[in-house]
Amino acid sequence: MNNTDALGLQVLFRDGHLLAVNKPPGIAVQKDRSGDPCLLDRVQALCPGAAVGSPHRLDRPVGGVALFTLDAATLRGMDALFRERKVAKTYLAIVEGLAPEDGKLMHRLKHAAGSRKSIAVNEEEDGEGISVLQFVRRSAGDRYSLLEVVPGGGAFHQIRAQLAAAGFPIKGDVKYGARRGERDRSIALHAWRLSFIHPGTREALLIEAPAPTTSIWPVMLGQKA
C-alpha cells in the first residue's frame, strides 16, 4: 500500500491492527515540550475511534517509516517485539566524508547531562549495555557517503551519536558535528525499512518508505560506492 490520505500522510501499510506512514521530517511523533502538532494526533484523526498507540519513535528531524498500533493488544505485542529486538530496522544515511565500504561500530552510549544528546564511548567488544551499529556504503561522492545502516536496539540518538563518534556525522546534524544544517532543519537520516512478524496475523511483514527526493538524496542514490 502506498496512498496519500486527506491529511497529506503517505500511508505505507494499514490493516485492522497496524498503520504505517511515511513520516515527514520536522514533525514530532508524540507531543513534546514545544506543544507543536504531532504525528500521533494526525493518525488519530485518520483513525477515529481507534486506540492509537506509538510503539516506537523517530527523532523530529528524521523521516521515514513510523508505525502505529490501532488497539491495546497490538500495542502490547509490538512493545514486546521492540523490547526483545525482534524488529529489524534499516536506515539510509548521508554522512560527511568518505566512509569505509562497511563497518561495525560498538559504543557505550551515555546521556549528556543538561542536554538531549548522547555521548558515544568506544568499546572493543560487544556485550551488555553496548550499542552495536552495522553499515554498508552504497555510494560516495567528493564530500559525502550514502550508508545503509542497521542499528542493534534503539538507544536514544544511537545512529546519530555512533556515526558522529566514528568521524562521519550525518549531513545537517549540527547537534552531532555536521558542518551546517539544512534549511528545513531535517537531517539526512531516513527510516527506510521495518521488518517483523505481525503480532496479530503472525505473518512476516516488511514495510518500506520511499527514499527522499530532496537535497542531494537523488544524486547520492544514483551514484556508485
C-alpha positions, -999 to +999 in steps of 0.1 A: +000+000+000+013+035-009-015+061-007-018+097+005-047+104+028-068+136+031-044+149+058-014+146+035+000+115+051+015+088+029+001+055+042+026+027+037+006-001+053-028-005+070-049-033+084-072-036+114-043-036+138-014-016+124-009+016+104+024+027+090+030+061+074+059+079+058+068+105+085+078+139+071+109+153+088+102+182+111+072+168+129+074+151+163+059+116+166+043+123+200+036+155+219+067+173+232+076+204+252+071+226+221+034+220+220+035+217+182+011+194+164+024+158+164+021+128+141+001+108+166-027+134+166-028+132+128-030+094+128-057+096+155-077+119+132-072+095+103-085+066+125-113+080+146-124+056+174-092+036+173-070+033+204-039+046+185-006+038+201+030+045+192+054+016+199+085+034+186+096+069+179+117+087+153+136+119+161+118+151+149+143+158+121+142+122+108+117+110+082+106+075+071+086+046+084+066+054+115+045+026+129+013+030+149-010+004+165-048+006+164-057-014+196-043-020+230-035-057+224-014-049+193+004-022+212+014-047+238+026-071+211+046-045+193+061-032+225+073-067+233+088-072+198+108-039+200+119-047+236+130-082+226+148-068+195+126-088+171+120-058+148+147-054+121+153-017+114+172-004+083+180+032+077+196+052+049+220+080+060+241+105+041+272+113+061+301+137+058+333+122+045+344+090+028+331+062+050+346+026+047+328+001+024+313-015+055+318-014+093+306-024+127+305+002+155+304-006+192+299+021+218+285+026+252+260+055+249+257+079+278+232+107+281+249+141+282+239+159+313+218+190+307+211+183+270+191+160+248+222+144+234+241+111+236+278+106+241+293+075+224+323+059+242+342+034+221+341-003+232+361-031+217+338-060+225+300-065+222+282-071+255+256-060+279+249-023+276+268-019+243+251-004+213+260-021+180+256-004+146+265-020+113+266-002+079+274-007+043+284+021+020+261+023-010+276+053-028+302+080-023+309+114-037+335+141-032+322+152+003+295+127+013+288+089+016+254+072+015+252+044+040+227+016+046+226+014+084+213-014+107+212-005+144+211-032+171+185-020+196+170+015+198+191+037+222+185+074+222+201+091+192+220+059+186+227+062+149+234+099+151+258+096+180+277+065+168+282+077+132+295+111+146+318+093+170+333+073+141+340+106+123+310+106+099+283+130+112+250+129+094+245+157+068+226+185+085+230+171+120+248+201+136+240+187+171+265+159+164+291+179+145+278+184+109+293+214+092+260+231+085+223+225+090+196+220+064+172+249+056+142+228+068+161+216+099+159+180+087+189+157+089+199+132+061+187+101+081+158+081+067+139+052+084+138+031+053+125-004+064+109-022+093+106-060+092+089-081+119+063-108+125+028-092+127+016-097+163-020-103+152-018-123+119+017-139+126+027-132+091+061-117+081+058-081+073+082-057+055+073-020+054+094+003+033+093+041+029+105+056-004+138+074-002+136+112+000+138+132-032+150+164-016+185+179-011+212+156-025+193+124-020+187+117-057+224+123-065+236+100-038+211+073-046+223+074-083+260+072-076+281+041-070+302+031-040 
